[in-house]
Amino acid sequence: MPTLTDRVWSPYLAGVIIGLLQIPAFLLADTALGASSSFVTAAGFLASTVDSGVAQIDYFVSHMTSGKYFWQSALVIGIAIGAFVSARASRSGRPSFSGAWTRLVGVRSFWARSAMAFAGGFVMLLGARIAGGCTSGHGISGMAQLAIGSFAAVAAMFAGGILVASLFRRA
């Protein structure tokens, strides 16, 4: 059995463990695994502190009043804390970017790469909300429930990933 001190886990074992997390998610929180909704919950609460009119928008209200979205927010916070603890325990060191990234983009500054990563993450999150869920929501939860839309979303994610990987490979 892998431990937090291992630098790498088997992706098959990790996938099984993540898949098994569906069971307590459905039994205890009556919701599926997912992450992108937690950002809507956080944005709704932050925006409502500046403008009380946000509390009138149905999209935000549904995320700010449902317990399942608070559970997903706790999941996202736990993922970040767990990744930090695991990186420290395995002595993984400072994260680095691949040589292909540097050749393709040509950016070496930590802050510039961080800004690009943030912008890319924002675009990805926007796409996830437009698609009605993120990779974990569609790939793990939606496919486990045999949702046709999730199968289509995952196929599109793989197609996009293959396209981007082929562009990086040429660099």
Secondary structure, 3 states (H helix, E strand, C coil): CCCCCCCCCCHHHHHHHHHHCHHHHHHHHCCCCCCHHHHHHHHHHHHHHHCHHHHHCHHHHHHHHCHHHHHHHHHHHHHHHHHHHHHHHCCCCCCCCCHHHHHHHCCCCHHHHHHHHHHHHHHHHHHHHHCCCCHHHHHHHHHHCCCHHHHHHHHHHHHHHHHHHHHHHHC
